[in-house]
Amino acid sequence: MTPIAALSAFALITIAMIGFEIMYTYATQGFGFGFSSNRPAVTLSAFGVRMKRALQNQTESAAYIVPVLASAQFLGLSSDAISLAILIIVLGRAAFVVLYYTGIPFIRIPGFVCGTLPSVYLAVLILMATYGA
């Protein structure tokens, strides 16, 4: 997988999460809820809280995943190992979201690790390519 394809996939995962949260809100609060700026505070269900937290984590992970993928693209890094690392990042983030939605404690950790460790690997490769090692 190329860094550009991974950035696109990361964006699609995030957009799907936002869309799913919006549809869930409409389903539980009514269609008009999204069109009012005077809506009352709502107590979220356990699933609603997990959706919000998963999206928050996706946003936070973008702070380290997006720059690493963009840097890999700008530097033109490519190899089978890099492609595999990038694929594992995308699949790990997608798995993390699905596993987070289940609500089973600690089951989302493997998805998080699969999204994070390859990012560190790529960051090290980028530093080595930039500063020569």
Secondary structure, 3 states (H helix, E strand, C coil): CCHHHHHHHHHHHHHHHHHHHHHHHHHHHCHHHHHCCCCCCCCCCHHHHHHHHHHHHHHHHHHHHHHHHHHHHHHCCCCHHHHHHHHHHHHHHHHHHHHHHHCCCCCCHHHHHHHHHHHHHHHHHHHHHHHCC
